[in-house]
Amino acid sequence: MSEYTYTSPLLSRHGAVAAATPDAGVAWHYGDPTAEQRALARGAAVVDQSHLGVITVTGPDRLSWLHSITSAQLIDLEPRQSRELLVLSPQGHMEHVAGVVDDGVTTWLITARDHAPELTEWLNRMKFMLQVEIVDVTDQWAAIGEPVSREGNESEPITWVDHWPAVFEGSTRYGPDAANHPGAQRPWRLVLVPRERLDAEIRSREEGGWTLAGTWATEALRIEAWRPRLETEVDYKTIPHELDWLRTSVHLHKGCYRGQETIARVHNLGRPPRRLVMIYLDGSGHLLPTRGAAVYVGEKEVGVVTSVARHHELGPVALAVIKRSVPEDAQFTVDCDGGAISGGQEVIVPGEGKSADRPAERGQTSREARGSANLNGTMGKFL
């Protein structure tokens, strides 16, 4: 990915502590991370997300074109309606993720900042003779995070709502239904504002009684919601089934797009090679692993930590991607500076690797049944 350097003006606030990669450029917290997290959890905080990338797509062919080259159903996208798309490799591995919202004239894509130049370049290579124009407008537009689940209206700025953990029409799930999913308790949206108005827009929300929170808070609540993220849970071989990410980003019955064969095959046959889990870490030693730490069952390495945070109620928690074959009741140890720590898993993607609507296994045909009976009869002569 492209290298970039960014520093939000809000890092000059008193008490601000800068976040590390992948949130470099904005604040990790502003001096009281626990209070900030509690404010966000009760729906009374605003978060600087100005380190994200923003791309615009204009032209009359924009929605039908994006529909044809990505995983999402976009052909019927209404103005101010939020979706999510994936760009996959020919082998079905995840390369880019973007939130999508259209205002009737322009389609707005929100993605990781260091992915925006590469995604823009790829989209420009794919437009051929179609009437679309793609521009990376990250330098002009900044995102503000809010604990709100409502779509924006015509009188509001461009707003993308994270509908996780909903299962969109034409999609499927590996984990629980939306009503019983912990992510249902995490409203979240991104509001786009001109960069020169970032500080003023944040202050207006603070004047309305909201707390300014950092990414410590957003990450803790995201982990609690089992919400995967491009910059953390995705590596060069990730397929969306492993992260239960088909819910909001993949339409299983639309026309062909790059990587669709893998999406369909794993959905139909089941058993993605890895699975996402949440780990409740032992907090008694006050140790916390870093992203990339090895996860073990006994002496055997079975996976890697992808995200970690201290939650204001749950204590230290993490997301990890592990081998699908690891038993669902297995206890983990996790590498940590200062000594390994233990943790128990909460299943997100079941070990059996079957989606909620996986096609039923085909029963024996009459010919197969007769063949099986004849084989059993033959074997009986030798027993």
C-alpha positions as CSV (number, residue, x, y, z in Angstrom):
1,M,0.0,0.0,0.0
2,S,1.0,3.6,-0.4
3,E,3.0,5.4,2.3
4,Y,1.4,8.5,3.7
5,T,1.8,11.0,6.5
6,Y,-1.2,12.6,8.0
7,T,-1.7,14.6,11.3
8,S,-5.2,15.6,12.3
9,P,-5.6,19.1,13.7
10,L,-7.4,17.6,16.6
11,L,-4.1,16.0,17.8
12,S,-3.3,19.5,19.1
13,R,-6.1,19.2,21.7
14,H,-4.9,19.1,25.3
15,G,-4.3,15.5,26.5
16,A,-4.4,14.0,23.0
17,V,-2.3,10.8,22.5
18,A,-1.6,9.8,18.9
19,A,-2.8,6.4,17.7
20,A,-0.5,3.9,16.0
21,T,-1.0,2.2,12.7
22,P,-3.6,1.6,11.3
23,D,-5.1,4.7,12.9
24,A,-2.0,6.9,12.7
25,G,-2.8,10.5,12.2
26,V,-5.7,10.7,14.7
27,A,-6.0,10.4,18.5
28,W,-5.9,7.1,20.3
29,H,-7.5,9.0,23.2
30,Y,-7.7,12.4,24.8
31,G,-6.6,11.6,28.3
32,D,-9.5,9.5,29.7
33,P,-10.0,6.5,27.4
34,T,-12.5,4.7,29.8
35,A,-14.8,7.7,30.0
36,E,-14.6,8.2,26.2
37,Q,-15.5,4.6,25.6
38,R,-18.4,4.8,28.0
39,A,-19.7,8.0,26.3
40,L,-19.5,6.3,22.9
41,A,-21.3,3.2,24.2
42,R,-24.2,5.3,25.4
43,G,-24.4,7.2,22.1
44,A,-22.9,10.5,23.3
45,A,-19.5,10.8,21.6
46,V,-18.0,12.0,18.4
47,V,-14.8,10.5,16.9
48,D,-12.2,12.0,14.5
49,Q,-12.0,9.6,11.6
50,S,-10.3,12.0,9.3
51,H,-7.5,9.5,8.5
52,L,-9.9,7.6,6.3
53,G,-9.8,7.8,2.5
54,V,-12.6,9.1,0.3
55,I,-13.1,8.5,-3.4
56,T,-15.8,9.9,-5.7
57,V,-17.3,8.2,-8.8
58,T,-19.4,10.4,-11.1
59,G,-21.0,9.8,-14.5
60,P,-24.3,8.1,-15.7
61,D,-22.7,4.6,-15.7
62,R,-21.3,4.8,-12.2
63,L,-23.7,2.4,-10.3
64,S,-24.1,-0.2,-13.0
65,W,-20.3,-0.2,-13.5
66,L,-19.5,-0.6,-9.8
67,H,-22.2,-3.3,-9.6
68,S,-20.5,-5.2,-12.4
69,I,-16.9,-5.2,-11.0
70,T,-17.5,-5.6,-7.2
71,S,-19.2,-7.9,-4.8
72,A,-22.2,-5.7,-3.9
73,Q,-25.7,-5.2,-5.3
74,L,-25.5,-1.6,-6.4
75,I,-27.7,-1.5,-9.5
76,D,-30.7,-0.5,-7.4
77,L,-29.0,1.8,-4.9
78,E,-31.2,4.7,-3.9
79,P,-29.8,8.1,-3.0
80,R,-28.6,8.3,0.6
81,Q,-28.8,4.5,1.0
82,S,-25.6,2.9,2.4
83,R,-24.0,-0.3,1.2
84,E,-20.6,-1.9,1.4
85,L,-18.5,-3.5,-1.4
86,L,-15.5,-5.7,-1.7
87,V,-12.9,-5.8,-4.5
88,L,-11.6,-9.4,-4.8
89,S,-8.7,-10.9,-6.5
90,P,-9.4,-13.5,-9.3
91,Q,-8.9,-16.1,-6.6
92,G,-11.5,-14.5,-4.3
93,H,-9.0,-13.0,-1.8
94,M,-10.0,-9.6,-0.4
95,E,-8.1,-6.6,-1.8
96,H,-10.2,-3.6,-1.0
97,V,-13.3,-2.7,1.1
98,A,-15.3,0.4,0.8
99,G,-18.4,1.9,2.3
100,V,-20.7,3.1,-0.5
101,V,-23.3,5.9,-0.6
102,D,-24.8,7.8,-3.6
103,D,-26.2,11.2,-3.5
104,G,-28.0,11.0,-6.8
105,V,-25.1,12.5,-8.8
106,T,-22.0,11.1,-7.2
107,T,-21.1,7.8,-5.6
108,W,-18.9,8.2,-2.5
109,L,-16.5,5.4,-1.4
110,I,-15.0,5.5,2.1
111,T,-12.0,3.2,2.6
112,A,-8.7,3.0,4.4
113,R,-6.6,6.0,3.6
114,D,-3.5,4.1,2.4
115,H,-5.8,1.9,0.2
116,A,-7.5,4.9,-1.5
117,P,-4.7,5.7,-4.1
118,E,-4.5,2.0,-5.1
119,L,-8.2,1.5,-5.3
120,T,-8.5,4.7,-7.4
121,E,-5.9,3.5,-9.8
122,W,-7.6,0.1,-10.1
123,L,-11.0,1.6,-10.7
124,N,-9.5,3.9,-13.4
125,R,-8.0,0.8,-15.1
126,M,-11.4,-0.9,-15.1
127,K,-13.6,1.9,-16.6
128,F,-12.8,1.1,-20.3
129,M,-15.2,3.2,-22.4
130,L,-17.9,3.7,-19.8
131,Q,-19.0,7.2,-18.7
132,V,-17.4,7.3,-15.2
133,E,-14.9,9.6,-13.6
134,I,-13.0,8.4,-10.5
135,V,-11.2,10.9,-8.2
136,D,-9.3,10.4,-4.9
137,V,-10.7,13.4,-2.8
138,T,-9.2,12.4,0.5
139,D,-7.4,15.7,0.7
140,Q,-10.7,17.6,0.4
141,W,-13.1,15.5,2.6
142,A,-12.8,14.2,6.2
143,A,-14.9,11.7,8.0
144,I,-16.5,12.1,11.5
145,G,-17.7,9.0,13.4
146,E,-21.0,9.1,15.3
147,P,-22.9,6.4,17.3
148,V,-26.0,6.8,15.1
149,S,-27.7,4.2,12.9
150,R,-29.9,6.6,10.9
151,E,-29.1,7.2,7.2
152,G,-28.5,10.9,6.3
153,N,-31.2,13.0,4.7
154,E,-31.0,15.6,2.0
155,S,-30.4,18.4,4.5
156,E,-27.4,16.6,6.0
157,P,-23.9,16.0,4.7
158,I,-23.0,12.8,2.9
159,T,-23.4,10.0,5.4
160,W,-22.5,6.4,5.3
161,V,-24.2,4.1,7.8
162,D,-22.5,0.8,8.9
163,H,-25.4,-1.7,8.8
164,W,-23.4,-4.5,10.4
165,P,-24.5,-7.1,11.4
166,A,-27.5,-7.0,9.1
167,V,-27.8,-9.7,6.4
168,F,-28.6,-7.9,3.2
169,E,-31.0,-9.5,0.7
170,G,-29.0,-12.0,-1.4
171,S,-26.4,-12.4,1.3
172,T,-25.9,-14.9,4.0
173,R,-24.3,-15.3,7.5
174,Y,-22.1,-17.8,9.3
175,G,-22.6,-16.3,12.8
176,P,-25.9,-15.6,14.6
177,D,-28.8,-13.6,13.1
178,A,-28.7,-9.9,13.5
179,A,-31.1,-9.8,16.4
180,N,-28.9,-12.1,18.5
181,H,-25.6,-10.6,17.3
182,P,-23.5,-8.4,19.6
183,G,-23.0,-6.0,16.8
184,A,-26.6,-5.0,16.9
185,Q,-25.7,-2.9,20.0
186,R,-23.2,-0.8,18.0
187,P,-24.7,2.0,16.0
188,W,-22.1,3.7,13.8
189,R,-22.0,6.0,10.8
190,L,-19.4,8.3,9.1
191,V,-20.3,11.8,8.1
192,L,-18.3,13.5,5.4
193,V,-17.4,17.2,5.9
194,P,-15.0,19.5,4.1
195,R,-11.5,19.2,5.7
196,E,-11.4,22.9,6.5
197,R,-14.5,22.4,8.6
198,L,-13.4,19.3,10.6
199,D,-12.6,21.1,13.8
200,A,-15.7,23.3,13.7
201,E,-18.0,20.3,13.1
202,I,-16.4,18.4,16.0
203,R,-16.8,21.4,18.3
204,S,-20.5,21.8,17.3
205,R,-21.1,18.3,18.5
206,E,-19.2,18.9,21.7
207,E,-21.3,22.0,22.3
208,G,-24.4,19.7,22.0
209,G,-23.1,17.6,24.9
210,W,-21.1,14.9,23.2
211,T,-17.6,13.8,24.3
212,L,-14.7,13.7,21.9
213,A,-13.4,10.1,21.8
214,G,-10.4,8.4,20.3
215,T,-9.8,5.2,18.5
216,W,-9.2,3.3,21.7
217,A,-13.0,3.6,22.2
218,T,-14.0,2.7,18.6
219,E,-11.7,-0.3,18.5
220,A,-12.9,-1.7,21.8
221,L,-16.6,-1.5,20.7
222,R,-15.8,-2.8,17.2
223,I,-14.1,-5.9,18.7
224,E,-17.1,-6.4,21.0
225,A,-19.3,-6.2,17.9
226,W,-17.2,-8.8,16.0
227,R,-16.9,-6.3,13.2
228,P,-13.9,-7.1,10.9
229,R,-11.8,-4.4,9.5
230,L,-9.8,-4.2,6.3
231,E,-6.6,-3.0,7.9
232,T,-6.5,-5.5,10.7
233,E,-8.4,-8.8,10.0
234,V,-7.5,-9.0,6.3
235,D,-4.3,-10.5,4.9
236,Y,-3.2,-11.6,1.4
237,K,-5.2,-14.8,1.6
238,T,-8.4,-13.8,3.4
239,I,-11.8,-14.7,1.9
240,P,-14.9,-13.0,3.3
241,H,-16.4,-16.3,4.6
242,E,-13.7,-16.6,7.2
243,L,-14.7,-13.3,8.8
244,D,-18.5,-13.6,8.4
245,W,-18.3,-10.7,6.0
246,L,-20.7,-11.9,3.4
247,R,-23.5,-10.4,5.6
248,T,-23.1,-6.8,4.4
249,S,-20.8,-6.9,1.4
250,V,-21.6,-9.8,-0.9
251,H,-24.6,-10.6,-3.1
252,L,-24.6,-14.3,-3.9
253,H,-27.0,-14.2,-6.8
254,K,-25.8,-11.3,-9.0
255,G,-23.9,-11.4,-12.2
256,C,-20.3,-12.3,-12.6
257,Y,-17.5,-10.3,-11.0
258,R,-13.9,-11.0,-10.2
259,G,-13.5,-13.6,-7.5
260,Q,-17.2,-14.8,-7.7
261,E,-16.2,-18.4,-8.3
262,T,-14.5,-18.6,-5.0
263,I,-17.4,-16.9,-3.2
264,A,-19.9,-19.4,-4.7
265,R,-17.7,-22.5,-4.2
266,V,-16.9,-21.9,-0.5
267,H,-20.5,-21.0,0.1
268,N,-21.8,-24.1,-1.5
269,L,-19.2,-26.6,-0.2
270,G,-18.6,-24.9,3.2
271,R,-15.5,-25.2,5.3
272,P,-13.5,-21.9,4.7
273,P,-9.9,-22.7,5.8
274,R,-9.9,-20.2,8.7
275,R,-12.3,-18.6,11.1
276,L,-12.6,-15.5,13.1
277,V,-13.0,-15.7,16.9
278,M,-13.2,-13.3,19.8
279,I,-10.8,-14.0,22.7
280,Y,-11.5,-12.9,26.3
281,L,-7.9,-12.4,27.6
282,D,-6.8,-12.9,31.2
283,G,-6.3,-9.4,32.5
284,S,-4.9,-10.4,35.9
285,G,-1.3,-9.7,34.8
286,H,-2.1,-6.4,33.1
287,L,-0.5,-7.7,29.9
288,L,-1.8,-7.0,26.4
289,P,-0.7,-8.7,23.2
290,T,0.0,-6.7,20.1
291,R,-1.6,-7.2,16.7
292,G,0.2,-10.1,15.0
293,A,0.8,-12.1,18.2
294,A,0.7,-15.9,17.8
295,V,-2.2,-17.8,19.2
296,Y,-1.6,-21.4,20.6
297,V,-3.5,-24.4,21.7
298,G,-1.0,-26.2,23.9
299,E,2.3,-26.1,22.1
300,K,0.7,-25.8,18.6
301,E,0.4,-22.4,16.9
302,V,-3.2,-22.2,15.5
303,G,-3.6,-18.5,14.5
304,V,-2.8,-14.9,15.0
305,V,-4.3,-11.9,16.9
306,T,-5.7,-9.3,14.5
307,S,-7.1,-6.7,16.8
308,V,-6.8,-6.1,20.5
309,A,-8.2,-3.5,23.0
310,R,-9.1,-2.9,26.7
311,H,-12.9,-2.8,26.9
312,H,-14.5,-0.7,29.6
313,E,-16.6,-3.7,30.8
314,L,-15.2,-6.8,29.3
315,G,-11.5,-6.1,30.0
316,P,-8.8,-7.1,27.5
317,V,-10.4,-8.6,24.4
318,A,-9.1,-9.5,20.9
319,L,-10.1,-10.8,17.6
320,A,-8.1,-13.5,16.0
321,V,-8.1,-15.6,12.9
322,I,-7.4,-19.2,13.6
323,K,-7.5,-22.6,11.7
324,R,-11.1,-23.7,11.1
325,S,-10.2,-27.2,12.6
326,V,-9.5,-25.8,16.1
327,P,-12.1,-27.1,18.5
328,E,-14.7,-24.6,19.5
329,D,-14.1,-25.2,23.2
330,A,-10.3,-24.9,22.9
331,Q,-8.5,-22.6,25.4
332,F,-5.7,-20.4,24.0
333,T,-2.5,-18.9,25.1
334,V,-1.3,-15.8,23.3
335,D,2.2,-14.5,22.9
336,C,2.8,-11.2,24.8
337,D,5.7,-9.1,25.8
338,G,6.3,-10.1,29.4
339,G,5.0,-13.6,29.0
340,A,2.2,-15.6,27.4
341,I,-1.4,-15.0,28.6
342,S,-4.4,-17.3,28.5
343,G,-7.7,-16.7,26.9
344,G,-11.1,-18.3,26.1
345,Q,-12.7,-18.1,22.7
346,E,-16.2,-17.0,21.7
347,V,-17.2,-18.5,18.4
348,I,-18.0,-16.1,15.6
349,V,-17.7,-18.3,12.5
350,P,-18.6,-21.9,13.5
351,G,-16.0,-24.6,13.1
352,E,-18.2,-26.7,10.9
353,G,-17.9,-23.9,8.3
354,K,-21.5,-23.9,7.1
355,S,-23.5,-20.7,6.3
356,A,-27.0,-20.3,7.5
357,D,-28.4,-21.0,4.0
358,R,-25.8,-23.4,2.7
359,P,-27.5,-25.8,0.2
360,A,-28.4,-29.1,1.6
361,E,-26.0,-32.0,0.9
362,R,-27.2,-34.1,-2.0
363,G,-28.7,-37.4,-1.0
364,Q,-27.9,-40.7,-2.7
365,T,-29.5,-41.2,-6.1
366,S,-31.2,-44.5,-6.7
367,R,-28.3,-45.7,-8.8
368,E,-25.8,-44.8,-6.0
369,A,-28.0,-46.6,-3.5
370,R,-28.1,-49.8,-5.6
371,G,-24.3,-49.6,-6.1
372,S,-23.8,-49.2,-2.3
373,A,-26.1,-52.2,-1.6
374,N,-24.2,-54.4,-4.2
375,L,-20.9,-53.4,-2.7
376,N,-22.1,-54.2,0.8
377,G,-23.3,-57.6,-0.4
378,T,-20.0,-58.3,-2.1
379,M,-18.0,-57.3,1.0
380,G,-20.3,-59.5,3.1
381,K,-18.9,-62.6,1.4
382,F,-15.5,-61.9,2.8
383,L,-16.6,-61.1,6.4
